[in-house]
Amino acid sequence: MYKRPQFDMFLKRLQEPRKFIQVISGPRQCGKTTLIKQILDDVNIQSIYVSADDIPKRNNLWIEQQWEIARLKYKLSPNKDFILVLDEVQKILSWTETVKKLWDEDSNNNISIKVVLLGSSILLLQQGLTESLGGRFEIVHLTHWSFKEMQDAFNVSLEQFIFFGGYPGSMWLISDENRWKNYIRDALIETTISRDILMMNKIAKPALLKQLFELGALYTAHILSYNKMLGQLQDAGNTTTLAHYLQLLSRADMVTGLEKFAGEKIRQRGSSPKFQVLNNALTTAQMNQTYDEVKSTPQSWGWLVESAIGAYLYNTCKYGNINIYYWRNKDKEIDFLLEKGGQLIAIEVKSSQRIKKMPGLDYFTKSFKNVKPILVGKSGISIGEFLKINPDDLFD
């Protein structure tokens, strides 16, 4: 079975002496549960894996019950080492207070039970992880699967990855596109919005949030002002509401809005967002066109290529020390801009055979200092090669 790159690092953490609660977070279907089960098979430490997925959220005793079972087995363990894995623990009300109390009790009594928490990014972080458990945890962020991972695990071609995206559990359905699209819409999109966002947040206009997701996914790689969004959404409210909902969708690893780079934070935050879906499957599952139809339409295919590049850059950079933006000045534009330590990487994506002039790239490199221009596509770094590059390696 394929092991994601985080496997070795997390295995090493669980082999170390008990120090921190270990947290694995990420979007649905990114392999959180599979990863921890693979590690438990290899770590050679007695363990318990339990999930709160079907536990009533008001059952506050559930966590304590599982913890007490772990304590009992720990006492009977000959090597005095034990791992307790709580999956979807955030679905239990006041879970952070309970975990904090039990963890501190074990620390005070020299009980070496290593604890692993699994859950989606938006739920774990929003439910008080950083406040109630401050200083007691480390996080491993799993993102959507990259092209390299999908190719290594499933022998997916570049074209298939660009269209079908990076959900490993859906790959066996791609020969039946209608079935694949239904699975993505019902099991991933609807479930994430309904269970991971609407149930855990006070949303005044749930229909608007769903409409905003659909708009963002279908306008991925496009710049759209909030005022234009208001004109395309029913019962849209105001721009502040839209900005808040877009932030929730971003934290749920669905759709984000890239900020415009202007060299000034105030201007960046006030800019029109560039929609960026974080997995192309979230876009193509809502399209009427088939894989073959989109491939044969250069404009549509080029749009999906740019979206795939943007998703990879965002997923790779968002938990590191690289900032990602777009840039535009009247008719001049840069598709993606990476910033790290005062250095800028200006990235243009060109998937067509004919390369026209790139006034945006020329203008930007002359207007800003310490800029490295990169062309992805024809006459530059190939799309497949770029999707396997570590963005850190682009910087000097």
C-alpha positions as CSV (number, residue, x, y, z in Angstrom):
1,M,0.0,0.0,0.0
2,Y,1.2,3.5,-0.9
3,K,2.6,5.6,1.9
4,R,2.5,9.4,1.8
5,P,5.7,11.3,2.4
6,Q,4.6,12.2,6.0
7,F,4.7,8.6,7.0
8,D,8.4,8.4,8.0
9,M,8.3,11.7,9.9
10,F,5.2,10.8,11.9
11,L,6.4,7.3,12.6
12,K,9.6,8.8,14.1
13,R,7.6,11.1,16.3
14,L,5.6,8.2,17.8
15,Q,8.8,6.3,18.5
16,E,10.1,9.3,20.6
17,P,9.4,9.7,24.3
18,R,6.0,11.2,25.1
19,K,6.2,14.9,24.8
20,F,3.3,16.4,22.7
21,I,-0.2,15.4,21.6
22,Q,0.2,14.6,17.9
23,V,-2.4,16.0,15.5
24,I,-3.1,15.0,11.9
25,S,-5.3,17.4,10.1
26,G,-6.4,17.9,6.5
27,P,-9.3,17.8,4.1
28,R,-11.7,14.8,3.7
29,Q,-10.3,11.8,1.7
30,C,-6.7,13.0,2.0
31,G,-5.6,9.8,3.9
32,K,-5.5,10.8,7.5
33,T,-7.0,7.6,8.8
34,T,-5.0,5.4,6.4
35,L,-1.8,7.1,7.4
36,I,-2.2,6.5,11.1
37,K,-3.3,2.9,10.6
38,Q,-0.2,2.3,8.5
39,I,1.9,3.7,11.2
40,L,0.2,1.7,14.0
41,D,1.0,-1.5,11.9
42,D,4.7,-0.5,11.8
43,V,5.4,1.2,15.1
44,N,5.5,-2.0,17.3
45,I,3.7,-0.2,20.2
46,Q,0.4,-1.4,21.7
47,S,-2.4,1.0,20.6
48,I,-6.1,1.7,20.5
49,Y,-7.8,3.4,17.5
50,V,-11.4,4.7,18.0
51,S,-13.5,7.1,16.0
52,A,-16.2,9.5,17.2
53,D,-17.8,9.7,13.8
54,D,-21.0,8.0,14.9
55,I,-20.9,9.1,18.6
56,P,-23.6,11.6,19.8
57,K,-21.9,14.9,20.1
58,R,-23.2,15.4,23.7
59,N,-21.7,12.2,24.9
60,N,-18.9,14.0,26.8
61,L,-18.0,10.7,28.7
62,W,-16.9,9.0,25.5
63,I,-13.4,10.4,25.5
64,E,-12.9,9.6,29.1
65,Q,-14.1,6.1,28.6
66,Q,-11.7,5.5,25.8
67,W,-8.9,7.1,27.8
68,E,-9.5,4.9,30.8
69,I,-9.4,1.8,28.6
70,A,-6.0,3.0,27.3
71,R,-4.8,3.6,30.8
72,L,-5.8,0.0,31.8
73,K,-4.0,-1.5,28.8
74,Y,-1.0,0.7,29.5
75,K,-0.7,-0.7,33.0
76,L,-0.8,-4.2,31.6
77,S,1.7,-3.4,28.8
78,P,5.2,-4.9,29.5
79,N,7.1,-2.0,27.9
80,K,5.0,0.8,29.5
81,D,4.4,2.5,26.2
82,F,1.0,3.0,24.6
83,I,-0.7,5.0,21.8
84,L,-4.3,6.2,21.9
85,V,-5.8,7.5,18.6
86,L,-9.0,9.6,18.7
87,D,-10.4,10.1,15.2
88,E,-13.0,12.8,14.5
89,V,-12.7,13.8,18.2
90,Q,-13.8,17.4,17.5
91,K,-17.4,16.1,17.0
92,I,-17.7,15.7,20.8
93,L,-18.8,18.9,22.6
94,S,-16.1,20.4,24.9
95,W,-13.5,17.9,23.6
96,T,-10.6,20.2,24.1
97,E,-11.2,20.7,27.8
98,T,-11.6,16.9,28.3
99,V,-8.4,16.1,26.4
100,K,-6.5,18.8,28.3
101,K,-7.6,17.5,31.7
102,L,-6.8,13.8,30.9
103,W,-3.5,14.7,29.2
104,D,-2.3,16.8,32.2
105,E,-3.4,14.0,34.6
106,D,-1.2,11.5,32.7
107,S,1.7,14.0,32.7
108,N,1.5,14.6,36.4
109,N,1.3,10.8,37.1
110,N,4.1,9.8,34.7
111,I,1.7,7.8,32.5
112,S,3.3,7.5,29.0
113,I,0.2,7.3,26.8
114,K,0.9,8.9,23.5
115,V,-2.2,10.6,22.1
116,V,-3.0,11.2,18.4
117,L,-5.9,13.3,17.3
118,L,-7.3,13.2,13.7
119,G,-9.7,15.6,12.1
120,S,-10.3,18.2,9.4
121,S,-8.3,21.4,9.5
122,I,-11.3,23.7,9.9
123,L,-12.8,21.7,12.8
124,L,-9.7,21.0,14.8
125,L,-8.3,24.5,14.6
126,Q,-11.6,26.3,15.0
127,Q,-12.7,24.3,18.0
128,G,-10.1,25.6,20.4
129,L,-7.0,23.5,19.7
130,T,-4.7,26.4,19.8
131,E,-6.3,28.0,22.9
132,S,-7.2,25.1,25.2
133,L,-4.3,22.9,24.3
134,G,-1.7,25.6,23.7
135,G,1.9,24.3,24.1
136,R,0.7,20.7,24.3
137,F,0.5,19.6,20.6
138,E,2.3,19.3,17.2
139,I,0.4,19.3,13.9
140,V,1.0,17.4,10.7
141,H,-1.0,19.0,7.9
142,L,-2.0,16.6,5.1
143,T,-3.0,18.4,1.9
144,H,-4.7,17.2,-1.2
145,W,-2.6,14.6,-3.1
146,S,-0.1,16.0,-5.6
147,F,0.5,14.8,-9.1
148,K,3.6,12.9,-8.1
149,E,1.7,11.0,-5.4
150,M,-1.2,10.2,-7.7
151,Q,1.2,9.0,-10.4
152,D,3.2,6.9,-8.0
153,A,0.2,5.4,-6.3
154,F,-2.2,4.9,-9.2
155,N,-0.2,5.5,-12.4
156,V,-2.3,8.5,-13.1
157,S,-1.3,10.5,-16.3
158,L,-0.7,14.2,-16.2
159,E,-3.9,14.8,-18.2
160,Q,-6.0,12.6,-15.9
161,F,-4.6,14.5,-12.8
162,I,-5.4,17.9,-14.3
163,F,-9.1,16.8,-14.9
164,F,-9.8,14.3,-12.1
165,G,-7.7,16.0,-9.4
166,G,-6.2,14.4,-6.4
167,Y,-8.8,12.3,-4.5
168,P,-7.3,8.8,-4.2
169,G,-10.5,7.2,-3.2
170,S,-12.2,8.2,-6.4
171,M,-9.7,6.9,-8.9
172,W,-11.4,3.6,-9.5
173,L,-14.5,5.5,-10.7
174,I,-12.9,7.6,-13.4
175,S,-13.8,5.1,-16.2
176,D,-17.5,6.0,-15.5
177,E,-17.4,9.8,-15.4
178,N,-21.1,10.3,-14.3
179,R,-20.6,8.0,-11.4
180,W,-17.3,9.8,-10.5
181,K,-18.9,13.2,-10.6
182,N,-21.8,12.0,-8.4
183,Y,-19.3,10.6,-5.9
184,I,-17.3,13.9,-5.7
185,R,-20.5,16.0,-5.4
186,D,-22.3,13.8,-2.9
187,A,-19.6,12.2,-0.8
188,L,-17.1,15.0,-0.7
189,I,-18.5,18.4,-1.6
190,E,-21.9,18.1,0.0
191,T,-20.5,16.3,3.1
192,T,-17.8,18.8,3.7
193,I,-20.1,21.8,3.4
194,S,-22.9,20.2,5.4
195,R,-21.0,18.5,8.1
196,D,-17.6,20.3,8.3
197,I,-18.8,23.9,7.9
198,L,-22.6,24.3,8.4
199,M,-22.8,22.1,11.5
200,M,-19.8,23.7,13.2
201,N,-20.4,27.3,12.4
202,K,-23.2,29.8,12.8
203,I,-24.1,30.4,9.1
204,A,-26.9,32.9,8.6
205,K,-27.2,32.1,4.9
206,P,-26.2,28.5,4.2
207,A,-27.6,28.6,0.6
208,L,-25.3,31.6,-0.1
209,L,-22.3,29.7,1.2
210,K,-23.1,26.8,-1.2
211,Q,-23.6,29.2,-4.1
212,L,-20.3,30.9,-3.3
213,F,-18.5,27.6,-3.4
214,E,-20.0,26.7,-6.7
215,L,-19.1,30.2,-8.1
216,G,-15.5,29.9,-6.8
217,A,-15.0,26.4,-8.1
218,L,-16.3,27.3,-11.6
219,Y,-14.4,30.5,-11.7
220,T,-11.1,29.0,-10.4
221,A,-8.1,30.9,-11.8
222,H,-10.2,34.0,-12.4
223,I,-10.2,37.3,-10.6
224,L,-13.6,38.4,-9.4
225,S,-14.4,41.4,-7.2
226,Y,-16.8,41.0,-4.3
227,N,-19.2,43.5,-6.0
228,K,-19.3,41.3,-9.1
229,M,-20.0,38.3,-6.9
230,L,-22.9,40.1,-5.4
231,G,-24.3,40.5,-8.9
232,Q,-24.1,36.8,-9.6
233,L,-25.4,35.4,-6.3
234,Q,-29.0,35.3,-5.0
235,D,-29.6,36.9,-1.6
236,A,-25.9,37.8,-1.4
237,G,-26.0,40.1,1.6
238,N,-22.8,42.2,1.7
239,T,-19.2,41.9,0.8
240,T,-18.2,41.3,4.4
241,T,-20.4,38.2,4.5
242,L,-18.9,36.9,1.3
243,A,-15.3,37.4,2.5
244,H,-16.1,35.5,5.7
245,Y,-17.7,32.6,3.8
246,L,-14.8,32.4,1.4
247,Q,-12.5,32.2,4.4
248,L,-14.5,29.3,5.8
249,L,-14.3,27.5,2.4
250,S,-10.5,28.1,2.4
251,R,-10.1,26.7,5.9
252,A,-12.1,23.6,4.8
253,D,-9.5,23.1,2.0
254,M,-12.1,23.6,-0.8
255,V,-11.8,27.1,-2.5
256,T,-9.6,30.0,-1.5
257,G,-9.1,33.6,-2.7
258,L,-5.6,34.6,-3.5
259,E,-4.7,38.2,-2.6
260,K,-3.2,40.7,-5.0
261,F,0.4,41.5,-4.5
262,A,1.1,45.2,-4.2
263,G,4.0,45.4,-1.8
264,E,1.6,46.9,0.8
265,K,-0.5,44.8,3.1
266,I,-3.4,47.2,3.2
267,R,-3.7,47.1,-0.5
268,Q,-3.4,43.4,-0.6
269,R,-6.2,42.8,1.8
270,G,-8.5,45.2,0.0
271,S,-8.0,43.6,-3.4
272,S,-10.4,41.5,-5.5
273,P,-9.6,37.8,-4.8
274,K,-8.4,35.4,-7.4
275,F,-10.5,32.2,-7.0
276,Q,-8.4,29.1,-6.5
277,V,-9.9,25.7,-6.1
278,L,-7.7,23.4,-4.0
279,N,-8.4,20.2,-5.9
280,N,-9.5,20.3,-9.6
281,A,-12.0,17.6,-8.9
282,L,-14.1,20.1,-7.1
283,T,-14.4,22.0,-10.4
284,T,-14.7,19.3,-13.0
285,A,-17.3,17.4,-11.0
286,Q,-19.7,20.3,-11.6
287,M,-18.9,20.7,-15.3
288,N,-21.2,19.3,-18.1
289,Q,-18.3,18.6,-20.4
290,T,-16.5,15.3,-20.4
291,Y,-12.8,14.6,-20.0
292,D,-12.4,14.2,-23.7
293,E,-14.4,17.3,-24.6
294,V,-12.4,19.5,-22.2
295,K,-9.1,18.1,-23.5
296,S,-10.0,18.9,-27.1
297,T,-10.9,22.6,-26.2
298,P,-7.6,24.5,-25.8
299,Q,-9.1,27.4,-23.8
300,S,-10.9,25.2,-21.3
301,W,-7.9,22.9,-21.0
302,G,-5.5,25.8,-20.4
303,W,-7.8,27.1,-17.7
304,L,-7.7,23.7,-15.9
305,V,-3.9,23.6,-16.3
306,E,-3.5,27.0,-14.6
307,S,-5.9,25.9,-11.8
308,A,-3.9,22.7,-11.2
309,I,-0.7,24.7,-11.0
310,G,-2.4,27.1,-8.5
311,A,-3.8,24.4,-6.4
312,Y,-0.4,22.7,-6.1
313,L,1.4,25.9,-5.2
314,Y,-1.2,26.8,-2.6
315,N,-1.3,23.4,-1.0
316,T,2.4,23.2,-0.9
317,C,3.1,26.7,0.3
318,K,0.3,27.5,2.8
319,Y,1.9,25.7,5.8
320,G,5.4,26.7,5.0
321,N,7.2,30.1,4.8
322,I,6.2,31.0,1.3
323,N,3.5,33.5,0.5
324,I,1.4,33.1,-2.6
325,Y,-0.3,35.9,-4.5
326,Y,-1.4,37.0,-8.0
327,W,-0.6,40.4,-9.5
328,R,-2.4,42.6,-12.0
329,N,-2.0,46.2,-13.2
330,K,-4.6,47.2,-15.8
331,D,-4.1,44.8,-18.7
332,K,-0.9,43.3,-17.3
333,E,-1.1,40.2,-15.1
334,I,1.1,37.6,-13.4
335,D,-0.6,34.2,-12.8
336,F,1.1,33.4,-9.5
337,L,3.6,35.2,-7.4
338,L,5.6,33.5,-4.6
339,E,7.3,35.6,-1.9
340,K,10.0,34.4,0.5
341,G,12.6,36.3,2.4
342,G,12.4,39.3,0.2
343,Q,12.7,37.3,-3.1
344,L,9.9,37.1,-5.6
345,I,9.1,34.3,-8.1
346,A,6.8,35.4,-10.9
347,I,5.1,32.4,-12.6
348,E,3.3,32.5,-15.9
349,V,1.4,29.4,-17.1
350,K,1.2,28.9,-20.9
351,S,-0.2,25.5,-22.0
352,S,-0.9,26.4,-25.7
353,Q,1.4,25.7,-28.6
354,R,1.8,29.4,-29.5
355,I,3.5,31.6,-27.0
356,K,2.4,35.2,-27.3
357,K,4.2,38.1,-25.7
358,M,4.0,38.3,-21.9
359,P,3.8,42.0,-21.1
360,G,2.9,41.3,-17.5
361,L,6.0,39.3,-16.8
362,D,8.2,41.9,-18.6
363,Y,6.6,44.8,-16.7
364,F,6.7,43.2,-13.3
365,T,10.4,42.2,-13.5
366,K,11.2,45.8,-14.4
367,S,9.0,47.3,-11.7
368,F,10.1,45.2,-8.7
369,K,13.5,44.2,-7.4
370,N,14.9,40.7,-6.8
371,V,12.4,38.9,-9.2
372,K,12.9,35.5,-10.8
373,P,10.6,35.0,-13.8
374,I,9.5,31.4,-14.5
375,L,7.5,30.2,-17.5
376,V,5.5,26.9,-17.1
377,G,4.4,25.2,-20.2
378,K,5.6,25.5,-23.8
379,S,9.2,26.9,-24.1
380,G,9.5,26.7,-20.3
381,I,9.4,24.2,-17.5
382,S,7.0,21.4,-18.6
383,I,3.7,21.2,-16.6
384,G,4.4,17.7,-15.4
385,E,7.9,18.6,-14.2
386,F,6.7,21.8,-12.5
387,L,4.0,19.9,-10.6
388,K,6.8,17.8,-9.0
389,I,9.1,20.7,-8.0
390,N,9.4,21.7,-4.4
391,P,8.6,25.5,-4.5
392,D,11.4,26.1,-1.9
393,D,13.8,24.9,-4.6
394,L,12.8,27.8,-6.9
395,F,14.4,30.3,-4.5
396,D,18.1,31.0,-4.4
